[in-house]
Amino acid sequence: LKKFLKPHKKAVRLIRNPVDNLVSRIRHELKHGRTHDGIFENKTVPLEWIQQDMDSWLNWHVALNEAAKKMKIDLQTIDYEEMYAETKTTTMKILQFMGFDSSVGRDW
């Protein structure tokens, strides 16, 4: 994570609801024929698997927060649902955060 962040002064994190993220990952696994020893064949997921996925999601975001803070990287968090629903407004917010002139993208 630090290797990825090192050359940057700013970063934008697109964050998704962890439950939506989990459902999307399961669908992706099924689409590509990965049932994880039959776990997903019945469209059920063991509680332990859900807990592990949620823990991984949380730990990744905590690690990103800590790394950005320690490395003095300005981190902007954008909600996936906001980006989807308000694409133009959210994109403009990202562009402004990244230091682009506010006139960029006005003609969409």
C-alpha positions as CSV (number, residue, x, y, z in Angstrom):
1,L,0.0,0.0,0.0
2,K,2.8,2.4,0.9
3,K,4.6,1.6,-2.3
4,F,1.5,2.5,-4.3
5,L,0.9,5.7,-2.4
6,K,4.5,6.9,-2.1
7,P,4.6,9.0,-5.3
8,H,1.3,10.8,-4.6
9,K,0.3,13.8,-2.6
10,K,-3.5,13.2,-3.0
11,A,-5.6,10.1,-3.5
12,V,-9.3,9.4,-4.2
13,R,-10.9,6.4,-2.6
14,L,-14.1,5.1,-4.1
15,I,-15.8,3.2,-1.3
16,R,-18.8,0.9,-1.7
17,N,-21.2,-0.4,0.9
18,P,-19.6,-3.5,2.2
19,V,-22.7,-5.6,1.8
20,D,-23.1,-4.5,-1.8
21,N,-19.4,-5.2,-2.4
22,L,-19.9,-8.7,-0.9
23,V,-22.9,-9.5,-3.1
24,S,-21.1,-8.3,-6.2
25,R,-18.0,-10.4,-5.4
26,I,-20.2,-13.5,-4.9
27,R,-21.9,-12.9,-8.2
28,H,-18.6,-12.4,-9.9
29,E,-17.3,-15.7,-8.5
30,L,-20.4,-17.6,-9.7
31,K,-20.2,-16.0,-13.1
32,H,-16.7,-17.3,-13.5
33,G,-17.6,-20.8,-12.3
34,R,-15.9,-20.5,-8.9
35,T,-18.1,-22.1,-6.3
36,H,-15.4,-22.4,-3.6
37,D,-16.0,-26.1,-3.1
38,G,-19.8,-25.8,-3.6
39,I,-20.3,-23.0,-1.0
40,F,-22.1,-20.7,-3.5
41,E,-24.0,-23.4,-5.5
42,N,-27.0,-23.1,-3.2
43,K,-26.9,-19.3,-3.2
44,T,-26.0,-19.5,0.5
45,V,-22.8,-18.2,2.1
46,P,-21.5,-19.3,5.4
47,L,-21.5,-16.7,8.2
48,E,-17.7,-17.2,8.7
49,W,-17.1,-16.3,5.0
50,I,-19.2,-13.2,5.3
51,Q,-17.4,-12.2,8.5
52,Q,-14.0,-12.8,6.9
53,D,-15.0,-10.6,3.9
54,M,-16.3,-7.8,6.1
55,D,-13.2,-7.9,8.2
56,S,-11.0,-7.7,5.1
57,W,-13.0,-4.8,3.8
58,L,-12.7,-2.9,7.1
59,N,-9.0,-3.7,7.6
60,W,-8.1,-2.5,4.1
61,H,-9.9,0.9,4.6
62,V,-8.3,1.3,8.0
63,A,-4.9,0.5,6.6
64,L,-5.4,3.0,3.8
65,N,-6.5,5.7,6.3
66,E,-3.4,5.1,8.5
67,A,-1.0,5.0,5.5
68,A,-2.4,8.2,4.1
69,K,-2.2,9.9,7.4
70,K,1.3,8.8,8.1
71,M,2.5,9.7,4.6
72,K,0.6,13.1,4.7
73,I,-1.4,12.2,1.7
74,D,-4.7,14.1,1.3
75,L,-7.3,11.4,0.9
76,Q,-10.8,12.1,-0.4
77,T,-13.4,9.4,0.0
78,I,-16.2,9.2,-2.6
79,D,-19.2,7.0,-2.0
80,Y,-19.8,4.6,-4.9
81,E,-23.6,5.1,-4.8
82,E,-23.1,8.9,-4.9
83,M,-20.8,8.5,-7.9
84,Y,-23.4,6.3,-9.6
85,A,-26.3,8.6,-8.9
86,E,-24.6,12.0,-9.3
87,T,-21.8,11.2,-11.7
88,K,-21.3,14.7,-13.1
89,T,-21.4,16.5,-9.7
90,T,-19.1,13.9,-8.0
91,T,-16.7,13.9,-10.9
92,M,-16.5,17.7,-10.6
93,K,-15.8,17.4,-6.9
94,I,-13.0,14.9,-7.6
95,L,-11.5,17.2,-10.3
96,Q,-11.5,20.2,-7.9
97,F,-10.0,18.1,-5.1
98,M,-7.2,17.1,-7.5
99,G,-6.5,20.7,-8.3
100,F,-8.0,21.1,-11.8
101,D,-9.5,24.4,-12.9
102,S,-13.2,24.5,-12.0
103,S,-14.0,25.1,-15.7
104,V,-12.9,21.6,-16.6
105,G,-15.9,19.5,-17.5
106,R,-18.5,22.3,-17.3
107,D,-19.8,21.6,-20.8
108,W,-21.0,18.0,-20.1
